[in-house]
Structure formats: C-alpha cells, structure tokens
C-alpha cells in the first residue's frame, strides 16, 4: 500500500482520482476509468474526510470525458502531435486515450507528484514525465517543437498565482509554436465558491486565478485565439443525480452569471 503524505495543492489530485475510481464502479459509468479504480486499492489514505459524493463523482467524470473528447479530436486531426498535460496528478488520460506511437505525450507536475505517479502507474513508451512546478523556469524546453501541440490544463490553472498564469501561457505558446489550449475556466465568483467547497478546504489548497471573460485571456496572451466555451451540463449525465442536485443544475442553467462561472474553454495558437 502507498501511504499518501501530500498536502495543499498536490493533495487535490486525490479528489479527482477517487471520484473517477468510484464513478467507474457505477453501473452506468461514463468514463470507465479502470486504472483509477485499481490504483485506489493501492493507496493508504482516508478518503472519507473529503466527502466526495455521487454528484462530485459524476461531475468530475463528465469533465474528464469532455477533455478526453477534445484530445481525441485533436489527435484525429494531427496524427504526429504532442500532448502536454499540465498538473497531471494521477490522471490516467494517456491510458484512456491510448494514443498511437506517433504521438509524444508529456505529463508535468510537482516532483513529489511525479514520483508518486512513477510508483503507482506503469511506464509507457512515448509518455514523458516532467517533475517541475508549472511556474519553474524553462521546464517546457523538454517539449519538442515543430509539431502541433495540445496543451491540456484540467483542474490546475486556478491554483496558480494569478499573475503567473498569463506569463506561463505566453511562454508555452511561444515555445510550442502552434496548437490548441484547453482548460476549465472559472469566473472570480466561481473561484470564491470553489474555495468554500469542503473537499478543497480539507486539503488546505488555495484557489487564486479566475477568468470572467474568455476574451480577457486573449488580451493577456495575444497569440491565443478563442474557439469555444462548453458548459459541462450534459442532460443525460445530470439525470444520474439526485432530485435535489438536478434542481440545483436547473437553477444554475437558468441564471447567466451562474451558468458562466465554470466552463471548459478552448483556444488555438500559431
């Protein structure tokens, strides 16, 4: 058993791991993340303290599936692409997608997270692990140039210092040259609500960066071109939730400010 001693931002990876693992056990699973379920059995950690219920399990799996679909779409258009996943944690996307050998895949996270990943997950050809804080200088130089690059930042940018996010993205798109950037963007109001979430509060992680308007990021990172914003509200998936949670989602969709507070955003560059 792997005893977990992570705290703060790195500890939040356990929220998504547990949610995906438990969602996989549901008869109507969307994500089918079998590796997450198997990995959960090898971890010594009190997950009960995080209070991750069915609504969180379905919501996190739905978000991951939308990102998976974007990755599959990008690889269908660019068979020799690079995928760069920021703040990978214990996400098993590279195993779920199972990209061909023509794709180079890079996973970036804190050194202690990458070390944990190496102990729990099998090595995979053409999947490269980069142990570095996202705000450390020049770690991206390990990423090859001359290929289209898909930058995936699921559940990570809100934890980065607000002033560092535009700097990081400017550096990445300048190095990578051409490709797409996909991430979940929360408004500043959405960030304040997330900070109150008991799961986040238990880890002690601090949320720092919010984005009220997708155009604001283009102003800060001029190389980006906004493509689309997707709200993770699939009616079929929402129907899997309790009556109370379904009502909350309906209210959220009916109020524009709430509907915009958490969306998946896609940009192009180059």
N, C-alpha and C positions, 0 to 999 in steps of 0.2 A: 504493500500500500504506500502511496505517495502522500506524505503529510504536507499540507499546504501552510505556508507561513506568510503569504502575500498580504499586504495591507495597502489601503489607499487605492489609487487608480488601477494598479495591476490586479487587485483583488476583484475588481468588477468583471474580469473575464469569467469568473465562476458563475456569475448570474446568467450569462448567455450560454455557457456550457450546460448548466443544469436545466435551463429552460428547453434547449434543443434536445437534450437527452430524454427528458420527461415527455416532451411532445412526441418523440419517436415511439413512445410506448402506447400512445393513444391509438385506438382502432382506426380513426380517421386522420392519421398523421399526414401532414402536408410535406414536411421536409425530409422525413425518413433518415435522420442523421444517426446512423447506427454506430459510427465511430464515437460520437459524443456519448451515446449510451454505454458503450463498452468502456470508455475512458472514465466515466463517472464511477464505475465499480472499482476502479483502481485508486481512487482518491480518498484520503482521510481528511474530512472537513465537515463541519456542522452546517449543512445547507439549510436546516430548519430555521436558523437565525435570519435568513434572508427573506423568508416568507414569499416564495415565488409560486404563485398560484396558476391555475389553468389559464386565466386571461393573459398573464405575462408569458406563459409558455407558447400560446397560440400567436400572440402579437410578435414575439421575438422570432418565431419560426417563419411567420409571414414576411417580416422584414428581410430575413436572410434569404428566403426564396426569391424575393424581388431582386435582390442583389445578384443571386445566382443567375437569374434570367438575363440580367444585363451583361454579366460576364459571358454567358453562352452566346448571346447575340454578338458581342464584340469579337469573340474568337471565331464565330462563323464568318465574320467579315474580314478577319485578319488572322490567317492560319499560322503566321510566324510572329505572333505578338509577344509582348512582355506584360505580365500581370504583376503589379506592385501593390501588395496589401499592407496598409498602414495599421499598426496596432492590432496585429493578427490574433493575439491571445492564444486560445486553444480552439479557434475556429477551424473546422475541417473542410473548408470550401474546396481546397485543391483536390481533396479526395472525392468530394461530392461531384465536382465538375469533371475530374479525370481528364485533364487536357492532353492533347497529343504531344509527342516528343519534340515537336517543332516549337512549342511554347516554352518560354523561360518564365518561371514563377518565383517571386521574391516575397518573403514574409519578414516584416520588420516589427520589433517590439523591444521593450526593456530587456537588458541582458538576463535578468533573473527569469523573465517570462520565456525567453528563447531557450534557456537552459531547461526549464520545466517541459517545454514542448519537445525538446530532444529526448527527454527521458520517457515521455508518455506516447509520442507518436512515432511511427516508423519513418525512416529516411525515405525520400522519394527522389528519383532521378529528375534533374532539371528543376527541382524546388530548392531554393537557396534561402537560408536563414540568416538574417542580419541583426545581430544583437546591438541595438542602439536606441536611445531616446530619440523621438522624432525631431526634437529641437537641437540635437547634437549636430555639429557642423560636418558637412561633406560625406555622411554615410551613403548618400544616394549615388556617389561616384562608382559604386559597385554595380549599379544597374546599367546594362548595355544600352548604347544609343544606336540609332539607325533603324529601329523597329517601332511600330505603333505600340504605345504603352497605355494600358488601362490602370489607372490609379484608383484603388478601392479603399475607402475610409469609412468602414461601418462601425458606428458607435465609438469613435475615438476623438474626432476633432473638438467636440465640446469640452474635453478635458485638457486641451492645450491652452496655454496662456493666450488671451485674446489677441494681443499684439503680435504674437508669433505665428498665428495661422496664415495671414497673408504672406509673410516672409517665407514660410515653409512652402506654400503652394507656388509662389513665384520661383523659388529655387528648383522645385521639382519639374515644373513645366518647361523651364529654361533648359534643364539638363535633358529631359526626355524628348523634347522636340515636337512630337505630335502624338495625339491620342485622345483619351477621354478621362474625366474625373467624375467619380460617383461617390456620394456620401449622404448621410442622413443629416439634414439641417434643421435646427430648432430655432425658433424665434427667441428673443431675450425673455419673453414671458414664458415660453415653453421651457427654457433652461431653469427659470426660477421654480416652476412646478416640478421638474425632474429632480431638482436638488432636494425637494421635500419628500421624494419617494423613499419609503422605508428601506428598500433594497440598497439604494445608493447611500443613504445615511449610515447604514450598518457598516459599510466599507470605509467610511471616512473620506471618500473621494470628493473632490471639489469640481463642479462644472463651471467653466469660465467663458466659453465662446458661444455666442448666439448670432444668428443671421436673420434679420427681419425681412429682407427683400433679396432674392437671388441676384438682382442687378447690382446690389452693393458690392458683392464679391468681384464682379467684373470690373468695377471701378478700382478696386484694390489690386486686382491681378488682371491687367489688361489683356494678357494673352488668352484668357478664357472667353468662351462664347457659350452663353446659357442655352441649353437644349430643352429641358423639360423638368417639371416637378410632379412627383407622383405621391399621392397620399396613400398610406398603407391601410386602406379600408376596403378589403375585398368582402362583399356581402356574404359570399359562401363561407368564408372563414369567420366572419363576425357571428354568423348563425350558430357557430360551435360554442359560443359563450353563454353564460347565464343570462336570464332575462334582465337583471339589473345592469350588467355590463353592456348588453345590447342597447338599452335605453341611453346609457352614457355615450355610446358611439353615435347614436342618432342625434343627440343634443350637440355633440361636437361637430358633426357634419352640417348642422343647421346654422351654426354661428361661424361666420367667416374667420374671425380672429382665432377661434379655437381650431378650425379646420386647417389653418395655415401654420399652426405652431410646431408641427412636426411633419416634415415631408422628406422624401428621397429626391435628391437633386442630381442632375446630370449636366455636365459641361463638356465642351470639346476644346482642344487647343492644337495649334500648329496648322 
